[in-house]
């Protein structure tokens, strides 16, 4: 037991000593948060970082934080953020937009001269990286790097770090960056400072998400007024809660990478972290060899045991979805959609069947007769007639000429004979 305590203390003392030394070496601020250590990484070995989108993140210890800033520079907010970091001797990682570097090259040189890492964030910050072609991706990435390098001039070069605008990741973007040995950065948690919320809310979200993760990469924007205002309080609160700042730089021939274990690149380490972060990984589509020589036969109804007679009968009728029944309605019986009998064909004679006429229906031949209305009786005679007495039968009148427009189609000269009912007295 004593040996285990001694080992833990031996591992903790160097980290504590480095943090104390960093704070003590901060001119004019002995209580500064400082930067506890520098982590040197090789972009060719770990090319996708940040558990917001990827499986791996930086190999940090518990209560270690890497602060990153996007979209800048933009005075005066970027200048105020830079002054706050310098006052606390905190080193961060910047992802510069190319056109902003062209507009404010002096601020880019100040950031680099203060010892911060300078990555890039494309030339124009488009939110369409996920839909871009390779040529457009190359233009945005390379132009952003060139503009930032031009702003730096002779004092240095940008780091091989790139963050996709809007975190709009895509396989084509990541492949292009990987081929260029540029590391793609996401983040472990944001503070939502781009959502136009106040400084206290930005700080609250940053601390809550950091406490939930225990460590990781914090995403901020140095062009946001709320971020510039709340940053001094955030750094003080990080120190009060025992968090330490880690500065990340890229390995070079003269600066070897920091020795790490593979499980340290997972958020919690070990197999459990791999299981927890598996849902954050992006699926890799399966490729199918479509060459003519290796195509598999397409399935047919015989593959599923269907009788060929049913297969030849045509498509299966699928009834539409039934509407919801109202109260009091009786549902119709279900339609029998399967199995279906095969279509049957009948050999019909070539002759055409005769068309039925009115005579087939029992209608007399009255081609030249028209029904005329009976002559009405006088009103007094109608009132005296008994209610049970029938009216005189209808009389027929032979017309001199038949209007052809009144003929029945299909039965020339045939006239319909309406039913003649007996008339009754309308008065009792």
C-alpha positions in Angstrom: 0.0 0.0 0.0 2.8 2.4 0.9 4.6 1.5 -2.3 1.5 2.3 -4.4 1.1 5.7 -2.7 4.8 6.4 -3.3 4.4 5.6 -7.0 1.4 7.9 -7.3 3.2 10.7 -5.6 6.2 10.2 -7.7 4.1 10.6 -10.9 2.2 13.6 -9.6 5.1 15.6 -8.4 6.7 16.3 -11.8 3.4 17.4 -13.2 2.7 19.6 -10.2 6.2 21.0 -10.4 5.9 21.9 -14.0 2.6 23.7 -13.4 4.1 25.6 -10.4 7.2 26.4 -12.4 5.1 27.7 -15.3 3.1 29.9 -13.0 6.2 31.2 -11.3 7.8 32.0 -14.6 4.9 34.2 -15.6 6.2 37.8 -15.3 4.0 40.0 -13.2 1.5 37.3 -12.2 2.7 34.7 -9.7 -0.8 33.3 -9.4 -1.1 32.7 -13.2 -2.6 29.5 -14.5 0.3 28.9 -16.8 1.0 26.1 -19.2 1.8 22.8 -17.5 3.5 21.0 -20.4 4.0 20.9 -24.1 2.7 17.9 -26.1 4.6 17.1 -29.3 2.6 15.0 -31.8 3.2 13.5 -35.2 0.4 14.3 -37.6 1.3 11.3 -39.8 0.5 8.9 -37.0 -2.8 10.3 -35.7 -4.6 12.2 -38.4 -8.1 12.6 -36.9 -8.6 14.2 -33.5 -11.6 15.1 -31.4 -14.3 12.8 -30.0 -17.1 15.1 -31.2 -16.5 13.4 -34.6 -13.7 10.9 -34.3 -12.6 8.0 -32.2 -9.3 9.4 -31.0 -8.4 12.6 -29.2 -5.2 14.0 -27.7 -3.3 11.8 -25.1 -4.1 14.0 -22.1 -4.1 13.2 -18.5 -7.1 13.9 -16.2 -7.8 17.6 -15.7 -5.7 18.6 -18.7 -7.2 21.0 -21.2 -6.1 22.2 -24.7 -7.7 25.6 -25.6 -8.3 26.3 -29.3 -9.6 29.4 -31.1 -11.2 29.5 -34.6 -12.1 32.1 -37.3 -9.7 34.8 -36.4 -8.0 37.1 -36.2 -10.4 40.0 -35.8 -9.3 43.1 -33.8 -10.1 44.2 -31.2 -11.5 40.9 -29.9 -8.6 38.8 -31.0 -6.2 41.3 -29.4 -8.0 41.2 -26.1 -8.0 37.4 -26.1 -4.3 37.4 -26.9 -3.6 39.8 -24.0 -5.6 37.6 -21.6 -3.6 34.6 -22.6 -0.3 36.4 -22.3 -1.2 37.7 -18.8 -1.9 34.1 -17.6 1.0 32.6 -19.6 -1.4 30.2 -21.3 -0.5 28.8 -24.7 -3.3 27.9 -27.1 -3.8 26.6 -30.7 -5.3 29.0 -33.3 -7.0 28.0 -36.5 -6.6 31.0 -38.8 -8.9 31.9 -41.7 -6.9 32.9 -44.8 -8.7 36.0 -45.7 -8.6 37.2 -42.1 -4.9 36.7 -42.1 -4.6 38.8 -45.3 -6.7 41.6 -43.6 -4.8 41.5 -40.3 -1.3 40.1 -40.8 0.1 42.0 -37.8 -2.2 40.2 -35.4 -1.2 36.8 -36.9 2.4 37.7 -36.3 1.6 38.7 -32.7 -0.1 35.3 -32.1 2.9 33.4 -33.5 5.5 35.5 -31.6 3.6 34.9 -28.3 4.4 31.2 -28.7 1.0 29.9 -29.7 0.5 27.2 -32.4 -0.9 28.5 -35.6 -3.0 26.1 -37.8 -5.4 27.0 -40.6 -9.2 27.0 -41.1 -9.5 27.4 -44.9 -9.3 30.5 -47.0 -12.9 31.7 -47.0 -14.6 29.6 -44.2 -17.2 27.9 -46.4 -19.8 25.6 -44.8 -19.9 23.4 -47.9 -16.8 21.3 -47.4 -18.9 18.1 -47.1 -20.2 18.7 -50.7 -17.1 20.0 -52.3 -15.1 18.3 -55.1 -11.4 17.6 -54.8 -10.4 20.7 -56.8 -12.5 23.1 -54.5 -11.1 21.4 -51.4 -7.6 21.9 -52.6 -8.2 25.5 -53.4 -9.6 26.3 -50.0 -7.0 24.4 -48.0 -3.9 25.6 -50.0 -5.0 29.2 -50.3 -5.6 29.3 -46.5 -2.2 28.0 -45.8 -0.6 30.3 -48.3 -2.3 33.4 -46.9 -1.4 32.6 -43.3 2.3 31.9 -44.3 2.4 35.2 -46.2 1.1 37.0 -43.1 3.8 35.3 -40.9 6.5 36.2 -43.3 10.0 35.2 -42.2 9.2 34.5 -38.6 7.8 31.0 -39.1 5.5 28.6 -40.8 2.0 27.3 -40.0 1.6 24.1 -38.2 0.2 21.1 -40.1 -3.1 21.4 -38.2 -6.4 22.0 -40.0 -10.0 22.3 -38.7 -12.8 22.0 -41.2 -15.2 25.0 -41.1 -18.4 24.2 -39.3 -16.9 20.7 -38.5 -18.5 19.7 -41.8 -16.3 16.6 -42.2 -16.3 14.4 -45.3 -14.1 11.5 -46.4 -12.8 13.5 -49.4 -11.6 16.3 -47.2 -10.0 14.0 -44.7 -8.2 12.0 -47.4 -6.8 15.1 -49.0 -5.5 16.4 -45.7 -4.1 13.0 -44.9 -2.2 12.8 -48.2 -0.7 16.2 -47.3 0.3 14.9 -43.8 -2.0 17.5 -42.2 -3.9 16.6 -39.0 -7.6 17.1 -39.0 -8.8 18.6 -35.7 -12.3 18.4 -34.4 -12.9 19.0 -30.6 -14.0 17.2 -27.5 -16.6 19.8 -26.4 -17.6 23.3 -27.6 -18.8 26.3 -25.5 -21.4 27.4 -28.1 -19.9 31.0 -28.2 -21.0 31.4 -31.8 -24.7 31.1 -30.8 -24.7 34.8 -29.7 -25.1 34.0 -26.0 -23.7 36.0 -23.1 -20.3 35.5 -21.6 -21.5 33.9 -18.4 -23.5 31.3 -20.4 -20.4 30.6 -22.5 -18.3 30.0 -19.4 -21.0 27.9 -17.8 -21.3 25.6 -20.8 -17.5 25.3 -21.2 -17.1 24.3 -17.5 -20.0 21.9 -17.4 -18.8 20.0 -20.5 -15.3 19.9 -19.3 -16.4 18.5 -15.9 -18.4 15.8 -17.8 -15.4 14.8 -19.9 -12.7 15.3 -17.3 -10.2 16.5 -20.0 -10.1 17.3 -23.7 -10.0 19.9 -26.4 -12.1 23.1 -25.9 -13.5 24.9 -28.9 -13.7 28.7 -28.7 -13.8 31.6 -31.2 -11.6 34.6 -30.6 -13.7 36.8 -32.9 -16.7 36.6 -30.5 -17.1 39.5 -28.0 -18.6 37.2 -25.3 -15.5 35.0 -25.5 -13.1 37.9 -25.1 -15.1 39.2 -22.1 -15.4 35.9 -20.2 -11.9 34.4 -20.9 -10.2 36.0 -17.8 -12.8 34.5 -15.5 -12.7 31.1 -17.3 -8.9 30.8 -16.8 -9.2 31.7 -13.1 -11.9 29.1 -12.6 -9.9 26.5 -14.4 -7.0 27.2 -12.0 -9.4 27.1 -9.0 -10.7 23.7 -10.0 -7.3 22.2 -10.5 -7.2 22.1 -14.3 -3.9 22.4 -16.2 -3.2 23.8 -19.7 -1.4 21.7 -22.3 0.3 23.3 -25.4 0.3 21.1 -28.6 3.0 21.4 -31.2 3.9 19.3 -34.3 6.9 17.1 -34.3 9.9 18.1 -36.4 13.3 16.5 -37.2 14.7 18.6 -34.3 11.8 18.1 -32.0 10.8 14.4 -31.5 7.3 13.4 -30.6 6.2 12.8 -27.0 6.2 9.1 -26.1 2.6 7.9 -25.7 0.6 4.6 -25.5 -2.2 3.8 -28.0 -4.8 3.7 -25.3 -4.0 7.2 -24.2 -5.4 8.5 -27.5 -8.8 7.3 -26.4 -10.9 9.6 -24.2 -10.9 7.3 -21.2 -8.3 4.8 -22.2 -8.6 1.0 -22.7 -11.4 -1.1 -24.2 -14.2 0.7 -22.4 -13.3 4.0 -24.1 -13.3 2.3 -27.5 -16.8 0.9 -26.8 -18.1 4.3 -25.7 -16.6 6.2 -28.6 -17.6 3.6 -31.2 -20.9 5.4 -31.8 -19.0 8.6 -32.7 -17.1 7.0 -35.6 -18.3 7.5 -39.1 -19.2 4.3 -41.0 -17.0 3.2 -43.9 -19.1 2.2 -47.0 -18.6 -1.3 -48.3 -17.3 -1.4 -51.8 -18.7 -4.0 -54.3 -16.8 -5.3 -57.3 -19.1 -4.6 -60.2 -16.9 -6.1 -63.0 -18.9 -8.3 -65.4 -17.0 -11.4 -64.5 -18.0 -11.4 -60.9 -21.6 -10.3 -60.9 -24.0 -12.5 -59.0 -27.2 -13.7 -60.6 -30.2 -11.6 -59.7 -32.9 -13.4 -57.6 -36.2 -14.4 -59.2 -39.5 -15.7 -57.7 -38.2 -19.3 -58.0 -35.5 -18.5 -55.5 -38.2 -18.0 -52.9 -40.3 -21.1 -53.7 -43.0 -19.2 -55.6 -45.0 -21.2 -58.1 -44.2 -20.1 -61.7 -47.9 -19.8 -62.4 -48.1 -17.0 -59.8 -44.9 -15.4 -61.1 -46.3 -15.2 -64.7 -49.6 -13.7 -63.6 -48.1 -10.2 -63.3 -47.5 -7.8 -60.4 -49.2 -8.4 -57.0 -52.0 -6.0 -56.1 -51.2 -4.2 -52.9 -54.3 -2.5 -51.4 -53.9 1.1 -50.3 -53.7 1.8 -46.6 -57.1 2.0 -45.0 -58.4 5.2 -43.5 -59.1 5.3 -39.8 -62.6 3.9 -39.0 -65.2 6.3 -37.7 -67.4 5.5 -34.8 -70.3 3.3 -36.0 -68.7 2.2 -39.3 -68.3 -1.4 -40.1 -65.0 -2.4 -41.6 -64.9 -4.1 -45.0 -63.5 -7.7 -45.2 -59.8 -7.8 -46.0 -58.8 -8.2 -49.6 -57.2 -11.5 -50.5 -54.0 -10.4 -52.1 -52.0 -13.7 -51.9 -52.1 -16.4 -53.1 -53.5 -15.4 -56.4 -54.7 -17.7 -59.2 -52.9 -17.5 -62.4 -54.4 -15.5 -65.3 -56.5 -17.7 -67.6 -56.9 -17.1 -71.3 -59.9 -18.1 -73.4 -59.8 -18.8 -77.1 -62.7 -16.6 -78.5 -64.1 -17.0 -82.0 -63.2 -14.5 -84.6 -66.9 -13.5 -85.1 -68.2 -10.6 -83.1 -71.2 -11.1 -80.9 -74.4 -9.2 -81.9 -75.3 -6.0 -80.0 -78.6 -6.3 -78.1 -81.4 -4.0 -79.3 -84.5 -2.7 -77.7 -86.6 -5.7 -79.0 -84.4 -8.0 -76.9 -85.6 -6.1 -73.9 -89.3 -6.4 -74.6 -89.8 -2.9 -76.1 -92.5 -2.8 -78.9 -91.6 -1.4 -82.2 -92.9 2.2 -82.2 -90.4 3.7 -84.6 -93.0 6.2 -85.9 -95.0 6.7 -82.8 -94.6 9.2 -80.0 -96.3 9.3 -76.7 -98.6 12.3 -76.3 -100.0 13.6 -73.1 -103.8 13.0 -72.4 -106.1 15.9 -72.7 -106.8 17.1 -69.1 -110.4 17.1 -67.9 -112.1 20.2 -66.7 -111.3 21.1 -63.1 -114.9 20.6 -61.9 -115.1 17.1 -63.5 -111.7 16.2 -61.9 -113.0 17.3 -58.5 -116.2 15.2 -58.9 -114.3 12.1 -60.0 -113.8 9.4 -57.4 -110.3 9.0 -56.1 -110.2 5.4 -57.1 -111.3 6.1 -60.7 -108.5 5.6 -63.3 -107.6 8.2 -65.9 -108.2 7.7 -69.6 -105.5 5.8 -71.4 -102.8 7.6 -73.3 -103.4 8.2 -77.0 -100.7 7.9 -79.7 -100.2 10.4 -82.5 -98.2 9.7 -85.6 -95.7 12.5 -86.3 -95.2 13.8 -89.8 -91.4 13.9 -89.3 -88.9 12.3 -86.8 -86.1 14.4 -85.5 -82.9 12.5 -86.2 -81.2 14.0 -83.1 -83.6 12.1 -80.9 -82.7 8.7 -82.2 -81.1 6.2 -79.8 -77.4 5.4 -80.7 -76.9 1.8 -81.8 -80.7 1.3 -82.5 -81.7 3.5 -85.5 -85.3 4.3 -85.5 -86.0 2.9 -82.0 -87.8 5.2 -79.6 -88.0 4.6 -75.8 -91.5 4.0 -74.5 -91.8 5.5 -71.0 -94.0 3.8 -68.5 -97.6 5.2 -68.5 -99.1 5.1 -65.1 -102.8 5.8 -64.3 -103.6 9.3 -63.3 -105.5 9.9 -60.1 -107.4 13.0 -58.9 -105.2 15.4 -57.1 -108.0 16.5 -54.9 -109.9 14.2 -52.4 
